[in-house]
Structures are given as C-alpha cells and as structure tokens.
Amino acid sequence: MSFLKRAFNVVKNSYVKKLRNDLNRYGLRYDDLLIETDPDVVTAIARLPPRERALRTMRLKRALDCELKHSFVPEYLWNKQGPHRYLTPLIEQARKERLEADYL
C-alpha cells in the first residue's frame, strides 16, 4: 500500500509541476480555467474585487493572444502571477451557501 501511495504522489507531483509550467507559459492561473457555466463559479467571480476580476479578464485575453501568435509570456513574469488557487475558496463558500439554501 505504501508503494502505491508513493507512486501516486510521484505522478501527482509531476503532473502538478507540468500543469503549473504550462499555465505560466500563457500567464494563467489554475482558477482562470474554470468554466463559467457552473453557478457557483459565476457567483464566486461576481464576489471577486473589481481589480481581481479585471486582472482575470486581462490574463484570459493575454493567453488567447499568445495562443494566436504562437508565443509565450516571458519567464520573468511567471513568478509574478500570485497564487494559482485564488477563486477556489470563494467557490467553496458559494457552494455551501447554495446547498444550505437548497436544504432549507
């Protein structure tokens, strides 16, 4: 069992590193990729401060521009992105509130 857990952790860490590298190449954060058809995601985005919402929109536009031009964001900007999970706590809060409202 311990071997499987270690093997899983190696694969998981490798995947996370590759995903973070790919997102950084386009100047994106992980939560920028969340689909806005989920009502909890829509609520969480609406609760973002206006500046963070504008930054999210600019990151998405820049990623699209990079994709169309077949280029990437310079490496010196990769570490200036901040945390990749900026929206997740707001989504969890919105989900709890929605489930509580449904329960009542």
C-alpha positions in Angstrom: 0.0 0.0 0.0 2.8 2.4 0.8 4.4 1.7 -2.5 1.2 2.7 -4.4 0.8 5.8 -2.3 4.4 6.9 -3.1 4.0 6.1 -6.8 0.8 8.1 -6.9 2.4 11.1 -5.2 5.3 11.0 -7.7 2.9 11.0 -10.6 0.7 13.7 -8.9 3.7 16.0 -8.2 4.9 15.6 -11.7 1.5 16.4 -13.2 1.1 19.5 -10.9 4.6 20.7 -11.9 3.8 20.3 -15.7 0.4 21.9 -15.4 1.8 24.9 -13.5 4.6 25.3 -16.1 2.1 25.2 -18.9 -0.2 27.7 -17.2 2.8 30.0 -16.6 3.8 29.9 -20.2 0.5 31.5 -21.1 0.3 33.8 -18.0 -2.7 32.0 -16.5 -3.6 30.7 -13.0 -5.3 27.4 -12.4 -8.6 29.0 -11.4 -8.7 31.1 -14.7 -9.6 27.8 -16.5 -12.7 27.1 -14.5 -15.8 27.1 -16.7 -18.3 29.9 -16.0 -21.4 27.8 -16.6 -21.3 26.5 -13.1 -23.5 28.7 -10.9 -21.0 28.5 -8.0 -18.2 29.7 -10.3 -20.3 32.6 -11.6 -21.2 33.6 -8.0 -17.5 33.4 -7.0 -16.4 35.6 -9.9 -19.1 38.1 -9.1 -17.7 38.3 -5.5 -14.2 39.0 -6.6 -12.9 42.5 -6.1 -13.2 44.6 -9.3 -9.4 44.8 -9.7 -9.0 41.0 -9.4 -11.9 40.5 -11.9 -10.2 42.9 -14.4 -6.8 41.0 -13.9 -8.5 37.7 -14.6 -10.0 39.1 -17.8 -6.7 40.5 -18.9 -4.9 37.2 -18.2 -7.5 35.3 -20.4 -7.1 37.9 -23.2 -3.3 37.7 -23.0 -3.4 33.9 -23.1 -5.7 34.0 -26.2 -3.3 36.5 -27.8 -0.3 34.3 -27.0 -2.0 31.3 -28.5 -2.9 33.1 -31.7 0.6 34.4 -32.1 2.2 31.1 -31.1 4.3 32.8 -28.4 4.6 32.6 -24.7 4.7 35.1 -21.8 8.3 35.9 -20.8 9.7 33.8 -18.0 10.4 36.8 -15.7 6.7 37.3 -15.4 5.9 33.7 -14.4 6.5 34.1 -10.7 4.6 37.4 -10.5 1.3 35.7 -11.1 0.5 35.1 -7.4 -1.4 32.0 -6.1 -3.0 29.7 -8.7 -6.0 29.0 -6.4 -7.4 32.5 -5.8 -11.0 31.6 -6.7 -11.4 28.2 -5.0 -12.2 29.5 -1.5 -15.0 31.7 -2.9 -16.4 28.8 -5.0 -16.5 26.6 -1.9 -18.3 29.3 0.1 -20.8 29.9 -2.7 -21.4 26.1 -3.0 -22.0 25.8 0.8 -24.5 28.7 0.7 -26.3 27.2 -2.3 -26.5 23.8 -0.7 -27.8 25.4 2.5 -30.4 27.4 0.6 -31.5 24.2 -1.2 -31.7 22.3 2.1 -34.0 24.9 3.6 
